[in-house]
């Protein structure tokens, strides 16, 4: 599927490879409504979208995405299928760490992402919010699309289970089935535009209104960690439900903490407290310090008796999280977990 956008005295037009609903082509469609300064003007939002592979039509288009066999940003040609193409965010913007080969969606985001976000948020392109969200949305939204479209495996080896509900798969299922009598793809493409555009805006809203403000909470908790426990490895957050993990990993590096953080306390929505282990990394279920094995899967009074801590509610079967009715009880669960770890270390030493 291919698409172009053409800009001219009448209706602007752009082209993409639009024979089938295709996530890369679809994400490249919603462009900002205003022209920023040269050298890379962005087409207006009401640009005419032409779905074609016809070279003559492509030649008339002002913007060509995911078709045409050329990458030339000065002429607004954004294809990635040609053999010579090997660009990544890092190769085009050396300050960025991502080396995944770009799809056409990634190319559009690379060149216009800051303008798109600045327009949607009403903030300057070089402001801290746009800068942080540009990186966040690439790493957690666009890079996945680049990788799937270019056939880059998420990990080495055979996966333990199938992922079939991701955005690329959902867009693909909007195409006609192979044996449908009607093979017209236009209705599916329009539905894909709504699906992808809506998901992009939802993700931006979440990162802007929930993820970004969490950094200040986590940074304050890191700076006050010795007020919680003398070990300096237990954090206390004033509210639960905030996305603290990625900020924690980043702050550990930025502040060069001498020891990794191990446990986090926070209140839940019901007014009780949780103690949660810090994951070993941003994309793993492994915990740095899971709660003690004898506690796992035990609840309420039986758990309180076993742990020697009043008010216990539960410990998850994997040990990654537990609950207590009070803040002091959750803190004591954390302290006993640390003590058992120290004891095990002394015995092994």
C-alpha positions as CSV (number, residue, x, y, z in Angstrom):
1,X,0.0,0.0,0.0
2,X,1.3,3.5,-0.8
3,X,0.4,7.0,-0.2
4,X,1.3,10.5,-1.4
5,X,0.3,14.0,-0.3
6,X,0.1,16.7,-2.9
7,X,0.3,20.4,-2.1
8,X,-0.7,22.9,-4.6
9,X,-3.0,25.8,-5.4
10,X,-6.0,23.5,-5.3
11,X,-6.0,20.5,-3.0
12,X,-2.7,19.3,-1.5
13,X,-1.9,15.8,-2.3
14,X,0.3,13.1,-0.8
15,X,0.9,9.5,-1.8
16,X,1.4,6.3,0.2
17,X,1.4,2.6,-0.6
18,X,-2.3,2.2,-0.1
19,X,-3.4,-1.1,-1.6
20,X,-3.8,-2.7,1.8
21,X,-4.1,-1.2,5.3
22,X,-0.6,-1.0,6.5
23,X,0.6,0.5,9.8
24,X,3.7,2.2,8.5
25,X,1.7,4.0,5.8
26,X,-1.2,4.7,8.2
27,X,1.0,6.3,10.9
28,X,2.6,8.5,8.3
29,X,-0.7,10.0,7.3
30,X,-1.8,12.3,10.1
31,X,0.5,15.3,9.6
32,X,0.3,18.7,11.5
33,X,-2.1,21.3,10.2
34,X,0.4,24.2,9.7
35,X,3.5,24.8,7.7
36,X,6.6,25.2,9.9
37,X,9.6,27.2,8.5
38,X,11.8,25.8,5.8
39,X,13.7,23.7,5.0
40,X,11.1,21.0,5.9
41,X,7.6,22.4,5.6
42,X,5.0,20.0,6.8
43,X,1.8,19.5,4.7
44,X,-1.5,20.9,6.0
45,X,-3.8,18.4,7.7
46,X,-6.4,18.6,5.0
47,X,-3.9,17.5,2.3
48,X,-5.4,15.1,-0.3
49,X,-4.3,11.5,0.3
50,X,-3.7,9.5,-2.8
51,X,-3.1,5.8,-2.4
52,X,-1.1,4.6,-5.4
53,X,2.0,3.1,-6.8
54,X,1.7,4.8,-10.2
55,X,5.0,6.6,-10.9
56,X,3.3,9.3,-12.8
57,X,1.0,10.1,-9.9
58,X,3.8,9.9,-7.4
59,X,5.8,12.4,-9.4
60,X,2.9,14.9,-9.0
61,X,2.8,14.5,-5.2
62,X,4.5,16.9,-2.8
63,X,5.0,14.2,-0.1
64,X,5.5,10.5,-0.8
65,X,5.5,8.1,2.1
66,X,6.3,4.3,2.1
67,X,6.5,4.0,-1.7
68,X,8.6,5.3,-4.6
69,X,11.9,3.7,-3.7
70,X,13.7,6.8,-2.5
71,X,14.5,8.7,0.7
72,X,15.1,12.4,0.0
73,X,13.8,14.7,2.8
74,X,14.5,17.8,0.8
75,X,11.9,16.6,-1.7
76,X,9.7,15.0,0.9
77,X,10.3,11.4,-0.2
78,X,10.1,9.0,2.7
79,X,10.5,5.4,1.5
80,X,12.6,2.7,3.2
81,X,12.2,-0.3,0.9
82,X,15.2,0.4,-1.4
83,X,18.2,-1.7,-0.9
84,X,20.5,1.2,-0.1
85,X,18.4,2.4,2.8
86,X,19.8,1.6,6.3
87,X,19.0,4.7,8.3
88,X,18.1,4.7,12.0
89,X,17.3,7.4,14.5
90,X,20.9,7.3,15.7
91,X,22.3,7.7,12.1
92,X,20.1,10.7,11.4
93,X,20.3,12.2,14.9
94,X,23.6,11.0,16.5
95,X,22.5,12.1,20.0
96,X,19.7,9.5,19.9
97,X,20.6,5.9,21.0
98,X,18.2,3.9,18.9
99,X,19.7,1.8,16.1
100,X,16.6,0.0,14.8
101,X,16.3,0.5,11.1
102,X,13.5,3.1,10.4
103,X,10.4,2.4,8.5
104,X,8.6,5.2,6.7
105,X,6.6,5.9,9.8
106,X,9.9,6.3,11.7
107,X,11.2,8.6,9.0
108,X,8.2,10.8,9.2
109,X,8.5,10.9,13.0
110,X,12.2,11.5,12.9
111,X,11.8,14.6,10.7
112,X,8.5,16.0,12.0
113,X,7.9,14.5,15.4
114,X,8.9,17.5,17.4
115,X,6.7,19.7,15.2
116,X,3.8,17.4,15.6
117,X,4.1,17.2,19.4
118,X,4.7,21.0,19.7
119,X,1.6,21.7,17.7
120,X,-0.5,19.2,19.7
121,X,0.7,20.3,23.1
122,X,0.9,24.1,22.3
123,X,4.5,24.1,23.5
124,X,7.8,25.1,21.9
125,X,9.7,22.5,19.9
126,X,12.8,22.9,21.9
127,X,11.1,22.9,25.3
128,X,11.8,20.2,27.9
129,X,8.3,18.6,27.6
130,X,8.5,18.2,23.8
131,X,12.1,16.9,24.0
132,X,11.2,14.3,26.7
133,X,8.0,13.2,25.0
134,X,9.6,12.9,21.5
135,X,12.1,10.4,22.9
136,X,9.5,8.6,25.0
137,X,7.0,8.2,22.1
138,X,9.8,6.9,19.8
139,X,11.0,4.4,22.2
140,X,7.6,3.2,23.3
141,X,5.5,3.6,20.2
142,X,7.2,4.3,17.0
143,X,10.3,2.0,17.3
144,X,8.1,-1.0,17.7
145,X,6.4,-0.1,14.3
146,X,9.9,0.3,12.7
147,X,11.0,-3.1,14.0
148,X,7.9,-5.0,13.0
149,X,7.9,-3.5,9.5
150,X,11.6,-4.3,9.0
151,X,11.4,-7.8,10.4
152,X,13.5,-7.1,13.4
153,X,12.9,-9.7,16.1
154,X,12.2,-8.4,19.6
155,X,14.6,-10.9,21.2
156,X,16.9,-13.7,20.1
157,X,15.6,-17.3,20.2
158,X,12.1,-18.7,20.1
159,X,9.5,-16.7,22.0
160,X,7.7,-18.4,24.8
161,X,4.3,-17.1,23.6
162,X,2.8,-15.2,20.7
163,X,2.0,-11.5,20.7
164,X,-1.0,-11.1,18.4
165,X,-2.8,-8.0,19.7
166,X,-0.2,-5.3,19.0
167,X,-1.0,-2.3,16.9
168,X,0.6,-3.7,13.7
169,X,-1.5,-6.8,14.0
170,X,-4.7,-4.9,14.6
171,X,-4.2,-2.7,11.6
172,X,-3.4,-5.8,9.5
173,X,-6.8,-7.3,10.5
174,X,-8.6,-4.4,9.0
175,X,-7.7,-5.6,5.5
176,X,-10.2,-7.8,3.6
177,X,-9.7,-11.5,4.2
178,X,-8.1,-13.3,1.3
179,X,-11.4,-15.0,0.4
180,X,-13.8,-12.0,0.8
181,X,-15.7,-11.2,-2.4
182,X,-15.1,-7.5,-1.9
183,X,-11.3,-6.7,-1.9
184,X,-11.7,-3.0,-1.6
185,X,-9.3,-1.7,1.0
186,X,-10.4,2.0,1.3
187,X,-12.8,1.5,4.2
188,X,-10.2,-0.5,6.1
189,X,-7.6,2.2,5.5
190,X,-10.0,4.9,6.8
191,X,-10.6,2.8,9.9
192,X,-6.9,2.3,10.3
193,X,-6.3,6.0,10.2
194,X,-8.8,6.5,13.1
195,X,-7.3,3.5,15.1
196,X,-3.7,4.6,14.8
197,X,-4.3,8.3,15.1
198,X,-6.4,7.7,18.2
199,X,-3.9,5.4,19.8
200,X,-1.0,7.8,19.2
201,X,-3.0,10.7,20.8
202,X,-4.0,8.5,23.7
203,X,-0.4,7.5,24.3
204,X,0.8,11.1,24.0
205,X,-1.9,12.2,26.5
206,X,-0.9,9.5,29.0
207,X,2.8,10.3,28.8
208,X,2.2,14.1,29.0
209,X,-0.3,14.1,31.8
210,X,0.7,11.0,33.8
211,X,4.2,9.8,33.0
212,X,6.0,13.1,32.7
213,X,4.8,14.5,36.1
214,X,5.9,11.3,37.8
215,X,9.6,12.2,37.4
216,X,9.4,14.9,40.0
217,X,7.8,12.5,42.5
218,X,10.4,9.9,42.0
219,X,13.3,12.3,42.1
220,X,12.0,13.7,45.4
221,X,11.6,10.2,46.8
222,X,15.2,9.3,45.8
223,X,16.6,12.4,47.5
224,X,14.6,11.6,50.7
225,X,15.2,7.8,50.8
226,X,17.4,7.9,53.9
227,X,14.5,9.4,55.8
228,X,12.5,6.3,55.1
229,X,15.1,3.7,56.0
230,X,18.8,4.0,56.9
231,X,19.7,1.5,54.2
232,X,19.0,4.0,51.4
233,X,17.5,1.4,49.2
234,X,13.9,1.8,50.1
235,X,11.8,4.5,48.4
236,X,8.4,5.9,49.5
237,X,6.1,7.4,47.0
238,X,3.2,9.6,48.2
239,X,0.8,8.1,45.7
240,X,0.3,4.7,44.0
241,X,-0.5,4.1,40.4
242,X,2.1,6.4,39.0
243,X,4.6,5.0,36.4
244,X,7.7,5.2,38.5
245,X,9.9,2.4,37.2
246,X,11.5,4.0,34.1
247,X,12.1,7.2,36.0
248,X,13.8,5.3,38.8
249,X,16.2,3.6,36.4
250,X,17.0,6.9,34.7
251,X,17.6,8.7,38.0
252,X,19.8,5.9,39.3
253,X,22.2,6.6,36.4
254,X,21.8,10.4,36.4
255,X,22.5,10.7,40.1
256,X,25.1,7.9,40.1
257,X,23.6,6.2,43.2
258,X,26.1,4.1,45.0
259,X,23.7,1.2,45.5
260,X,20.7,0.1,43.4
261,X,17.3,0.8,44.8
262,X,15.5,-2.4,45.9
263,X,12.0,-1.7,47.3
264,X,9.3,0.9,46.9
265,X,6.4,1.7,49.3
266,X,3.2,3.4,48.2
267,X,-0.5,3.7,49.2
268,X,-3.1,2.0,47.1
269,X,-6.4,3.4,46.0
270,X,-8.1,1.7,49.0
271,X,-6.0,3.4,51.6
272,X,-3.8,0.4,52.3
273,X,-0.1,0.2,51.5
274,X,2.0,-1.8,49.1
275,X,5.7,-2.8,49.1
276,X,7.0,-3.7,45.7
277,X,10.4,-4.9,44.5
278,X,12.2,-2.8,41.9
279,X,12.4,-4.9,38.6
280,X,15.9,-6.0,37.5
281,X,15.3,-3.9,34.3
282,X,12.7,-1.9,32.4
283,X,11.6,-4.9,30.3
284,X,11.7,-7.9,32.6
285,X,9.5,-9.5,35.2
286,X,12.6,-10.4,37.3
287,X,12.8,-8.6,40.7
288,X,16.0,-7.2,42.2
289,X,14.8,-8.3,45.7
290,X,11.6,-10.3,45.8
291,X,9.8,-10.6,49.1
292,X,10.8,-13.8,51.0
293,X,9.8,-17.1,49.5
294,X,8.0,-18.4,52.6
295,X,5.6,-15.4,52.5
296,X,4.6,-15.9,48.9
297,X,1.0,-16.8,48.3
298,X,0.1,-16.4,52.0
299,X,-2.6,-13.9,53.1
300,X,-4.0,-12.0,56.1
301,X,-3.5,-13.3,59.6
302,X,-1.5,-16.4,58.5
303,X,0.9,-14.1,56.7
304,X,1.2,-11.7,59.7
305,X,2.0,-14.6,62.0
306,X,4.6,-16.0,59.5
307,X,6.3,-12.7,58.8
308,X,6.0,-11.3,62.4
309,X,4.4,-8.1,61.0
310,X,0.9,-7.0,62.0
311,X,-1.6,-6.0,59.4
312,X,-0.3,-8.1,56.5
313,X,-2.7,-8.5,53.6
314,X,-0.9,-10.6,50.9
315,X,2.3,-11.4,49.1
316,X,2.1,-12.3,45.4
317,X,3.1,-15.8,44.5
318,X,6.1,-14.5,42.6
319,X,7.1,-12.2,45.5
320,X,7.3,-9.1,43.4
321,X,4.7,-7.2,45.6
322,X,2.9,-7.4,48.9
323,X,0.4,-5.5,50.9
324,X,-0.2,-4.3,54.4
325,X,-3.0,-2.3,56.0
326,X,-0.7,0.5,57.2
327,X,2.4,2.4,56.1
328,X,4.4,1.2,59.1
329,X,3.4,-2.4,58.4
330,X,4.6,-2.2,54.8
331,X,7.8,-0.5,55.8
332,X,8.4,-3.3,58.4
333,X,7.8,-5.9,55.6
334,X,10.5,-4.1,53.6
335,X,12.9,-4.0,56.5
336,X,12.5,-7.7,57.3
337,X,13.0,-8.5,53.6
338,X,16.3,-6.6,53.7
339,X,17.3,-8.3,57.0
340,X,16.7,-11.8,55.6
341,X,18.8,-10.8,52.6
342,X,21.6,-9.7,54.8
343,X,21.4,-12.8,56.8
344,X,21.5,-15.0,53.8
345,X,24.5,-13.1,52.5
346,X,26.4,-13.5,55.8
347,X,25.6,-17.3,55.8
348,X,26.9,-17.7,52.3
349,X,30.0,-15.6,53.1
